[in-house]
């Protein structure tokens, strides 16, 4: 008598619906399977302050890179008005190159939406934040980076801020910017570093 093999349908686990950010985060933190964590990340992003939690996960040297990459993709697709852009920009201050690059990739996807944040730093009184904003402009290759650096250099009196901008002008400046760069030698007269940085930038622009 032949044996009849019984076929059973695979059990498909139904993923939960979350009533709050805490519920979604709890599910994410206790899940071991990537598919479940992937689902939780998508759901977390839908809640107010969810983006902040996701960025905080990335901001950790021991974070799983696959999960961090997924999170970066989800944050990039968020409405910039809902995204924690200040916290994303803070990722660019870290020494960990992988995390910095994730932050850069997110900001690139936000495009013009980050202009307000950069301008806020550029016109502020904090020298370190002005330098940071210049570095962001260089890292994310913002469409208006050159124009913003030119505007900064027209009035900047801090030599460290100005020379940081000059370094980037060597990469993205145009021939018409050379007169402005030359004027910096007069503004910072007697400073060898300023003269060297300006000459190097001009040389790069001229090719």
N, C-alpha and C positions, 0 to 999 in steps of 0.2 A: 504494500500500500504506500503510495507516494505521499511524502510530506508536503503540506501546503505552507509556504512561507507567508507569514502575515506582514504586510507593509503598514507601517505607522507613519502618520504625518509628523514632520518635525514640529516641536513646540516653539512657537514664536513668542518671545517675551515682550509684553507690552510695556513700553517705556512710560514713566510717570509724567503727569502734568504737575507743574510746580505753582504753588499759590504765592510764593514769596522768593526773594533773592536768597534768603537763608536756606530754604528748602533746596534750591538748585545748587547752591554751593556745597551743602552737605552731601548731596548725591554725587557731585563731582569729586569731592575729597575722599569718599568712601568707595568709589568705583575703582576696579582694577583693570577692567577691559577698556581698550582704547575706544571702541565704538560707543560705549556708554559715556565716557568722558567727552568724546567728540559731541555727542548730543547735548550733554550738560553745558558745554561751552557755548553752543548756539543759544541755549535757553537763558543762560546767565546774562548774555549780552542784551537781552530784551528788557531786563529790569533796570530801573534807576539805580545808579551806582554799580551796575554790573561791570561796566567797562573798567572801573577803578580796580575791582577785584582781579579782573583778568590781567591788567597791567602789573599788578602787584605779584602775580604768579610769575610773569616773565622776569621781573626784577629780582632774580634769585639765581645765583651761580649754580645751584644744584638742580634747577628745574629741568624736567625732561624736554629735550630739544624738539621732539616730534609734537609734543603738546604745545610748546611755546610757539612753534611755527603755525600750528592750527589757530592758536589764539591770535597771533598777529594777522592772519588772514581774516578772521572774524571781525577784529577791531577795524581793519582797513575798510570793511564793507559797511561799517556803522555810519549813520548820519553824523557828519562832523560836529553838528550842534550838540549831539549827545555824547560825543567821545571825550574822554579825559585828556585833552591835548597837552595841558601843562605837565601831567604825569608821564605822558609819552615822551615829551621833550626831555624830561629828566633822565630817561634811559640813555640819552646821548652823552650824559655826564659820566657814565660808568666806564671802568677800565676794561670790562669784559667786551671784547670786540664782537662776539656773536650777538649779545644782547643789544649793543649799540646799533648793529646792522639791522636788527629787527625793528628798532625804533625808527631808523632812517627809512626803511621800506614802508612802514605805516604812514609816516609823515609825507612821503612822496605821493602816496595814493590820495591824501587829503588835499593836495594841490593848494589852490588859492585860500582854502579855509584856514591855513596856518599863518597867513599874512598878518593878521591882527596880533597874534602872539609874538611874532618876530619883531614887528614894529614896536610893540609894548616894551620889549627888552632894549631895542636899539635907542629909544628916546629916553630911557630911564637913567637915573643917576648912578646906578650900580655898574661900575666898570666891568666887573667879572661877568655880569649878565649881558652887557653889550658885546663882550668878546664871545660869550656863548652863542648869542644870536647870530653873530658873523659866522661862526663855525657851522651852525645849523644851515645857514644860507648856502655855504659851500658844500655841505654834506648832501643836502636834499636836492641840489640843483634846481632851485626855485626859479620859475620863469622870469621873475623880476629881480633876481639876485643882484645883477650888475647895477641896475638903477638905484637900488636901495643902498648899495655900498658907495656909489658915487655921492649920493645925498649925504650919507654919513661923513664921508671924507671931506666934504665941503666945509664942515664946521668942527669936526672932532679935534679936541685939544689934548686928549690923553694919548701919549705916544704908543703905549702897548695896544690900545684899541685900534688906533690908526694903522699900525704896522700889521696887525692881524688882518685887517681889511685889505691892505696893500698886497699881502701874500696871495690872497684870493683874486685880486685884480690882475695879478700876473697870469692867472689861468683864464679869466673870463672878460678881462678888460679889452677895450678897443682903442684904435689909434687916437680917437678924439679925446681919450681920457689921459693922454700923456701930459698935457699941460697941467691938469689938476695934480697929477702925481709929482710933477716937477715942483709945483708950488709947495709941496710938503717939505721939501728940503729947506725952504725959507722958514716955514712954520716951526720946524724942529732943527733949526740951524745949529751946527756944531755937534750934532749927534751922529756918530759914525754908523750906528746900527740903522738909523732912519735913512741915511744916504745910501747905504748898501742895499737895503730892502727895496727902496724906490728904484734904484738903478737896475736891480735884478728883475723887478716887475716890468719895467719898461722894455728891457731886453727880451723878455718872454713875449710881450705884446707885439713887438716888432718882428719876432720870429728870427 
